[in-house]
Amino acid sequence: MVEKTGHLLIVDDNKVNRILMTRSVEMLGHRASVAHNGKVAMQMLAEDDYDVLLLDIEMPEMDGFQVLEALKGDPTLRDLPVIVTSSVEGLENVVRCIELGAEDYIAKPVNKVLLQARLNSSLERKQLYDEQKRLLGRFATEEVAQDLQASGFAIGGSRITATVLFCDIRDFTALSEPMPPEATIELLNTYYTLMFEAVTSHGGIVNLMVGDGLMALFGAPQPVDNSAQSAISAAQEMSRMIDMLNEERTALGEKRLKVGFGVATGEVVAGYAGTQTRATYTCIGKTVNLAARLEAHTKIVDRAILFDAETRQNLSASADCEQLEEALFKGFSELTEVFSIRN
């Protein structure tokens, strides 16, 4: 079996213990950093990444129990493997450490063979956890990943006020029909990369992709100061990115892309929909339907960005907006006020 190596943080108020432990772990091929109490250790954990924490219990200012409690309450640190190395006796102390999240408990003086086995096990667990984080980051946005870490996973949703953005490449079927599949995928990947960058840079998340269309949410799962302004700013940046892409496509003799954006602000139900084995973070409600209708309406009125009255109310008075003719959308019993950013 190939032994794993890692960066360890040794926390002990005794200088001799720190030196001996550092020597032991370095002889096992690991890199070691040291802290002389729990308070210093927490500061170091906030500034750098570590693979395993070797923690003493009896320390001034902040003891080992307090460190374990702090780690347990921090979503970014609670999965860090902790091995308690202490001379504190009593089964109740061992049990308390394990209940607070410690991976293991090794009594001092530390047996080097036992330490090596415990470190290998802890490093393997840390490696698996890091891989899970990488996979989560690949298939979920950073905001959703943070929400999962902070709140955990539960099917269901809550009512919030947020802003929804839909965008879609106009006449994409006709555009892609003569293209080979590889070129179509390459175009979509380029398009999505640009759109994702604009959405995330303004505090939104992309929570749905269907063909050449996407849906973005601003204000959930993480709040933003002004979800309406964030969504409109994202739409404007997305539009500018498409213009830049079109310059390259024109130079290559390729057809230009035309993209429409629909934005609506209001109450939505946001949360995890699906089953315990397969779910996604999404939102539903009248606001979502309105944003989709506004995006479709861009083709009729020949405007790139359309939005509703509530979104307009949350924009600055100096925003260069134009009120268009009211529209009766499918599924809505009343006329909807429609606004546009001037071209």
Secondary structure as GFF3:
##gff-version 3
##sequence-region A 1 343
A	DSSP	beta_strand	7	11	.	.	.	ID=ss1
A	DSSP	alpha_helix	15	27	.	.	.	ID=ss2
A	DSSP	beta_strand	31	35	.	.	.	ID=ss3
A	DSSP	alpha_helix	38	47	.	.	.	ID=ss4
A	DSSP	beta_strand	52	55	.	.	.	ID=ss5
A	DSSP	alpha_helix	64	72	.	.	.	ID=ss6
A	DSSP	beta_strand	82	86	.	.	.	ID=ss7
A	DSSP	alpha_helix	91	99	.	.	.	ID=ss8
A	DSSP	beta_strand	104	107	.	.	.	ID=ss9
A	DSSP	alpha_helix	112	139	.	.	.	ID=ss10
A	DSSP	alpha_helix	142	151	.	.	.	ID=ss11
A	DSSP	beta_strand	156	169	.	.	.	ID=ss12
A	DSSP	alpha_helix	172	176	.	.	.	ID=ss13
A	DSSP	alpha_helix	181	201	.	.	.	ID=ss14
A	DSSP	beta_strand	204	210	.	.	.	ID=ss15
A	DSSP	beta_strand	213	218	.	.	.	ID=ss16
A	DSSP	alpha_helix	227	251	.	.	.	ID=ss17
A	DSSP	beta_strand	259	274	.	.	.	ID=ss18
A	DSSP	beta_strand	279	284	.	.	.	ID=ss19
A	DSSP	alpha_helix	286	301	.	.	.	ID=ss20
A	DSSP	beta_strand	305	307	.	.	.	ID=ss21
A	DSSP	alpha_helix	309	313	.	.	.	ID=ss22
A	DSSP	beta_strand	321	327	.	.	.	ID=ss23
A	DSSP	beta_strand	336	341	.	.	.	ID=ss24
###
